[in-house]
């Protein structure tokens, strides 16, 4: 089996290189062109040519335009990368009889209410980024290809930047922090996403009826404020010298951004757990593991 992985150097893509390697021959690309193969999702013709040349049995798309605020002013680029490039992958997968694995986001919803979002809930994005990701989902579903779409949220990894690392840096510089307390979600590790992807793909290859849209997030829920408190309490308990003394909870309206964010990022993962017989660990276990790696504890 040949697997084409796009976005190999992103947080999820990096972990997917490890998780997918035992499943078959892995061709992993980023935006640079190597041996005539390009993983640049902004170049649609090069992307199509690359898929034609590789002729994969599975395309795994871990690349995306993820600059949520910049997407408000770069909406055409966001739509090309997250929508049109995904359509190219889906069309090519359909022609090849290949599977397409794709990652989406809770940002396709408006973030209202308190109930975790189900796959059957009606999307209503608040921002251009969410609109572009929803366009990618729609293109896949209309293509007729075999697919797995995983909507996830609040992704973190030891590699690259993330919320926990930002809090650690600021906590060493400032005595007081203001952190949003009315946005709720579940921090989900890139490592967990990659491992679930590999496990689900193995089952779907044997049982094509498992194709479809799934919500994937760690168990439990937390606000950004309580997430920050968890991170900094762990750091203090493990000997980190922090300047911060007060972590104030604030509402999102007090921290305006170009793109509106959903308040409710909870995702209902029942369908994923039932269909693939998976256990999703609580968010604290993944965050703790990441923090031990970051802090070398």
C-alpha positions as CSV (number, residue, x, y, z in Angstrom):
1,X,0.0,0.0,0.0
2,X,1.2,3.5,-0.9
3,X,0.3,6.4,1.3
4,X,0.7,10.1,0.3
5,X,1.0,12.4,3.3
6,X,0.7,16.1,2.8
7,X,1.8,18.6,5.5
8,X,4.5,16.3,7.0
9,X,6.1,19.0,9.1
10,X,3.0,20.4,10.8
11,X,2.1,19.3,14.4
12,X,-0.3,16.5,13.2
13,X,1.8,15.7,10.1
14,X,4.9,15.1,12.1
15,X,3.2,12.5,14.3
16,X,1.5,11.0,11.3
17,X,4.9,10.2,9.8
18,X,5.5,7.9,12.7
19,X,2.0,6.5,13.0
20,X,1.5,5.7,9.3
21,X,5.0,4.3,8.6
22,X,4.1,0.7,9.5
23,X,1.0,0.7,7.3
24,X,2.8,0.9,3.9
25,X,5.2,2.9,1.7
26,X,4.9,6.5,2.9
27,X,5.6,9.4,0.6
28,X,5.6,12.4,2.9
29,X,5.7,16.0,1.5
30,X,5.6,19.6,2.7
31,X,5.4,22.7,0.6
32,X,8.9,22.3,-0.9
33,X,9.2,20.5,-4.3
34,X,11.3,17.3,-4.0
35,X,12.0,15.2,-7.1
36,X,9.2,16.9,-8.9
37,X,6.7,16.2,-6.2
38,X,5.0,19.2,-4.5
39,X,2.8,19.3,-1.4
40,X,2.1,23.0,-1.8
41,X,-1.7,23.2,-1.5
42,X,-1.8,26.7,-2.9
43,X,-0.5,25.4,-6.3
44,X,-3.5,23.3,-7.5
45,X,-1.9,22.1,-10.8
46,X,1.3,21.0,-9.1
47,X,-0.8,19.2,-6.4
48,X,-2.8,17.4,-9.1
49,X,0.3,16.4,-11.0
50,X,1.9,15.1,-7.8
51,X,-1.1,12.8,-7.0
52,X,-1.0,11.6,-10.6
53,X,2.6,10.7,-10.3
54,X,2.5,9.0,-6.9
55,X,-0.8,7.2,-7.5
56,X,-1.4,6.5,-3.8
57,X,-3.8,4.1,-2.3
58,X,-4.4,6.6,0.5
59,X,-4.0,10.4,0.6
60,X,-3.7,11.8,4.1
61,X,-4.1,15.6,4.2
62,X,-2.5,17.1,7.3
63,X,-1.8,20.4,5.5
64,X,-4.0,23.4,5.8
65,X,-4.3,27.2,6.0
66,X,-4.5,27.6,9.8
67,X,-4.0,31.4,10.4
68,X,-7.5,32.0,11.7
69,X,-7.2,35.8,12.0
70,X,-5.2,36.3,8.8
71,X,-7.9,34.3,6.9
72,X,-10.2,37.3,7.4
73,X,-8.0,39.4,5.0
74,X,-6.6,36.4,3.0
75,X,-9.9,34.7,2.4
76,X,-9.1,33.7,-1.2
77,X,-5.9,32.0,-0.2
78,X,-7.6,30.2,2.8
79,X,-10.3,29.0,0.4
80,X,-7.8,27.8,-2.2
81,X,-5.8,25.8,0.4
82,X,-8.6,24.5,2.6
83,X,-11.3,24.2,0.0
84,X,-10.1,24.0,-3.6
85,X,-7.0,22.0,-2.9
86,X,-9.1,19.6,-0.9
87,X,-11.4,19.3,-3.9
88,X,-8.4,18.4,-6.1
89,X,-7.4,15.7,-3.7
90,X,-11.0,14.3,-3.5
91,X,-11.4,14.2,-7.3
92,X,-8.0,12.5,-7.7
93,X,-8.8,10.0,-5.0
94,X,-12.1,9.2,-6.7
95,X,-10.4,8.6,-10.0
96,X,-7.7,6.4,-8.4
97,X,-10.1,4.5,-6.2
98,X,-8.0,5.8,-3.3
99,X,-9.0,6.7,0.3
100,X,-8.8,10.4,1.4
101,X,-8.1,11.2,5.1
102,X,-8.7,14.8,5.9
103,X,-8.8,17.0,9.1
104,X,-11.4,19.6,9.8
105,X,-12.4,21.7,12.8
106,X,-15.1,22.6,15.3
107,X,-14.9,26.1,13.7
108,X,-17.4,24.9,11.1
109,X,-20.0,25.5,13.9
110,X,-21.2,28.8,15.4
111,X,-20.2,27.8,19.0
112,X,-23.6,28.4,20.5
113,X,-25.1,26.4,23.4
114,X,-23.5,24.0,25.8
115,X,-24.0,20.5,24.2
116,X,-21.1,18.8,22.5
117,X,-21.5,19.1,18.7
118,X,-22.5,16.0,16.8
119,X,-21.6,15.1,13.2
120,X,-25.3,15.6,12.2
121,X,-25.5,19.2,13.6
122,X,-25.9,22.0,11.0
123,X,-22.6,23.9,10.4
124,X,-22.7,27.7,10.6
125,X,-19.1,29.1,10.6
126,X,-18.4,32.4,12.4
127,X,-15.3,33.2,10.4
128,X,-13.5,32.9,7.0
129,X,-11.3,30.1,8.3
130,X,-14.3,28.0,9.3
131,X,-16.0,28.7,5.9
132,X,-12.9,27.5,4.1
133,X,-12.7,24.3,6.1
134,X,-16.4,23.6,5.6
135,X,-15.9,24.1,1.8
136,X,-13.2,21.4,2.0
137,X,-15.6,19.0,3.8
138,X,-18.3,19.6,1.2
139,X,-16.0,19.0,-1.7
140,X,-14.9,15.7,-0.3
141,X,-18.5,14.6,0.4
142,X,-19.6,15.6,-3.2
143,X,-16.7,13.8,-4.9
144,X,-17.8,10.2,-4.5
145,X,-14.4,9.2,-3.1
146,X,-13.9,7.0,0.0
147,X,-13.0,9.3,2.9
148,X,-12.5,9.8,6.5
149,X,-12.9,13.3,7.8
150,X,-11.9,14.0,11.4
151,X,-13.1,17.2,12.9
152,X,-10.9,18.1,15.9
153,X,-10.1,21.1,18.1
154,X,-7.6,22.8,20.3
155,X,-4.7,20.8,18.8
156,X,-1.3,20.8,20.6
157,X,2.1,19.0,20.4
158,X,5.5,19.3,21.9
159,X,6.8,20.3,18.5
160,X,5.9,23.8,17.3
161,X,4.0,26.5,19.1
162,X,0.9,25.9,21.2
163,X,-1.2,27.6,23.9
164,X,0.6,25.8,26.8
165,X,4.0,26.9,25.6
166,X,2.7,30.5,25.2
167,X,1.4,30.4,28.8
168,X,4.7,29.1,30.1
169,X,6.6,31.8,28.3
170,X,4.3,34.6,29.5
171,X,4.2,33.2,33.1
172,X,8.0,33.7,33.3
173,X,7.7,37.3,32.0
174,X,4.6,38.6,33.8
175,X,3.1,38.6,37.3
176,X,-0.4,38.8,36.0
177,X,-2.2,37.1,33.1
178,X,-5.6,37.5,31.6
179,X,-7.0,34.3,30.0
180,X,-10.4,33.7,28.3
181,X,-12.7,31.7,30.5
182,X,-15.9,31.5,28.4
183,X,-14.6,29.4,25.5
184,X,-14.8,25.7,26.3
185,X,-13.2,22.8,24.5
186,X,-10.9,19.8,24.8
187,X,-7.1,20.1,24.2
188,X,-6.3,17.3,21.8
189,X,-2.7,16.0,21.2
190,X,-1.4,15.6,17.7
191,X,0.0,12.3,18.8
192,X,-3.5,11.1,19.7
193,X,-4.9,12.3,16.4
194,X,-2.2,10.5,14.5
195,X,-2.6,7.2,16.4
196,X,-6.4,7.3,16.0
197,X,-6.0,8.0,12.3
198,X,-3.8,4.9,11.8
199,X,-6.1,2.7,13.8
200,X,-9.3,4.0,12.0
201,X,-7.7,3.7,8.6
202,X,-6.7,0.1,9.2
203,X,-10.2,-0.8,10.0
204,X,-11.8,1.3,7.2
205,X,-9.6,-0.4,4.6
206,X,-11.1,-3.7,5.6
207,X,-14.6,-2.3,6.2
208,X,-15.4,0.5,3.6
209,X,-18.8,1.1,5.2
210,X,-16.9,2.9,8.0
211,X,-16.1,5.8,5.7
212,X,-17.5,9.1,6.8
213,X,-17.3,12.2,9.0
214,X,-16.2,11.8,12.6
215,X,-15.5,14.0,15.6
216,X,-12.1,13.4,17.3
217,X,-11.1,15.0,20.5
218,X,-9.7,14.0,23.9
219,X,-12.2,13.2,26.6
220,X,-13.4,15.9,29.0
221,X,-13.7,19.7,28.7
222,X,-12.0,22.8,30.0
223,X,-11.9,26.6,29.5
224,X,-8.7,28.3,28.2
225,X,-8.4,29.8,31.7
226,X,-8.5,26.5,33.5
227,X,-6.2,25.0,30.9
228,X,-3.7,27.7,31.7
229,X,-4.0,27.1,35.4
230,X,-3.5,23.4,34.9
231,X,-0.3,24.0,32.8
232,X,1.2,26.5,35.2
233,X,0.4,24.5,38.3
234,X,2.1,21.5,36.8
235,X,5.1,23.7,35.9
236,X,5.4,25.1,39.4
237,X,5.1,21.6,40.9
238,X,8.0,20.5,38.7
239,X,10.3,23.2,39.8
240,X,9.8,25.9,37.1
241,X,10.5,29.4,38.3
242,X,7.5,31.5,37.3
243,X,6.9,35.2,37.8
244,X,3.1,35.0,37.5
245,X,1.0,35.4,40.7
246,X,-2.5,36.0,39.3
247,X,-4.3,34.4,36.4
248,X,-7.5,36.4,35.8
249,X,-10.5,34.8,34.0
250,X,-11.9,37.1,31.3
251,X,-14.7,36.9,28.7
252,X,-13.8,36.6,25.0
253,X,-15.4,40.0,24.3
254,X,-12.7,41.6,26.4
255,X,-10.1,40.2,24.0
256,X,-11.3,41.1,20.5
257,X,-9.7,39.4,17.5
258,X,-10.2,39.9,13.7
259,X,-11.9,36.5,13.5
260,X,-14.7,35.5,15.9
261,X,-14.1,32.3,17.8
262,X,-16.8,29.8,18.9
263,X,-17.5,29.8,22.6
264,X,-18.6,26.1,22.5
265,X,-15.9,23.9,20.9
266,X,-17.1,20.7,22.6
267,X,-17.2,17.7,20.2
268,X,-19.3,14.6,20.7
269,X,-17.0,11.6,19.9
270,X,-19.5,8.8,20.4
271,X,-19.7,7.9,16.8
272,X,-15.9,7.5,16.5
273,X,-15.6,5.5,19.7
274,X,-18.5,3.2,18.8
275,X,-17.6,2.6,15.1
276,X,-13.9,1.9,15.7
277,X,-14.1,0.5,19.2
278,X,-11.7,3.2,20.5
279,X,-11.0,4.7,23.9
280,X,-10.1,8.4,23.9
281,X,-8.1,9.4,27.0
282,X,-8.8,12.5,29.0
283,X,-7.2,15.8,27.8
284,X,-5.1,16.0,31.0
285,X,-3.1,12.9,30.2
286,X,-2.0,14.2,26.8
287,X,-1.2,17.7,28.1
288,X,0.9,16.2,31.0
289,X,2.9,14.1,28.6
290,X,3.5,17.1,26.4
291,X,4.6,19.2,29.3
292,X,7.0,16.6,30.6
293,X,8.6,16.6,27.2
294,X,8.7,20.4,26.9
295,X,10.0,20.9,30.4
296,X,12.3,17.8,30.3
297,X,10.9,16.5,33.6
